Amino acid sequence: MTPRPAVDIFLLAGQFPGQSAREALDNCVRYALAAERAGFGGVWLAEHHFIRYGRCASAPTLAGYLLGRTSTLAVGTAAAILSNRHPVALAEETLLLDAVSGGRFRLGVARGGPWVDLEVFGTGLPRYERGFPAALDVLLAALGGSVTAAGEFFDFRPVDLGLSARGSEQAGPVWVAATSPGTVALAAARGLPLLLGVHDDDVSKAALLERYRAAGGPADAPHASAHLVGDPDALRKSMPGWLATTADYVRLVPGAGRDPAAYLEHLLAISPVGTVAEFVARLRASAAATGVRRQLLLVEGVGEPSAVLATIESLGSALSTVY
């Protein structure tokens, strides 16, 4: 029997034009609570620093708050930026949330980008450019309950964390956000599932997963795939101003940003947007094309909080009848 797809909500705490950062976070909490009421099993939180595009500066911290406000919802990070923090500290936070939530916390990590965050937090550009494999390995070892390290980026004597991850198949153990062949190979070598971004179409995602399997990744890894959802007219009205806030990124190396209008049209072309019936059909087609069984729905794009809440409710009702 084909496994039942898992469909969760994906939240960025986006600060839309006319909103304050506090309002963006308040809305994010409202959306997560609404997701549980609508019957969704999970919510995943993005993490950004110093940028209006996403006002969740610590996905594990907000996850902890939401775990305390809910009773059945699994809450994951999609993703915590590993290049900005010490992996043992993230492991301790993960083990803490895993223990007190009864195993409802999910950890996803990302390499991140060459942003000013690296300068502010003191990890530096080398951690982004060369240190992600070492950070990931220290994190994985620490989640086992004890860890030591001796290398370029981490060098410390053995420590005992006192806890170890539950390690259930549902929990992961750790998802890795992947957009490049190098990161795909890194995750595959460690048997870790991928978080596939909203910007890639099904053909690109299927190619990354084929590369993952060719690199030795398990065929049954519980990958997750993000998708923009909503009414196309509402998205065209609300998203350009939101996407324009990505200009807030401060890069440590030269690079060009995306054109918001062109990027939006790209997203609309590849995403399960439209009526509820169109959404269900396109989501099913995407799952069939990629083989990914966990779908993450980016619902904030319609902008107006009442519209986002209505979207969550309607999608929850539709999914309850077809899955």
Secondary structure, 3 states (H helix, E strand, C coil): CCCCCEEEEEECCCCCCCCCHHHHHHHHHHHHHHHHHCCCCEEEECCCCCCCCCCCCCHHHHHHHHHHHCCCCEEEECCEEHHHCCHHHHHHHHHHHHHHCCCCEEEEEECCCCECHHHHHCCHHHHHHCCHHHHHHHHHHHHCCEEEEECCCCEEEEEECCCCCCCCCCCCCEEEECCCHHHHHHHHHCCCCEEECCCCCHHHHHHHHHHHHHCCCCCCCCCEEEEECCCHHHHHHHHHHHHHHHHHCCECCCCCCCCHHHHHHHHHHHCCCCCHHHHHHHHHHHHHHHCCCEEEEECHHHCCHHHHHHHHHHHHHHHHHHC
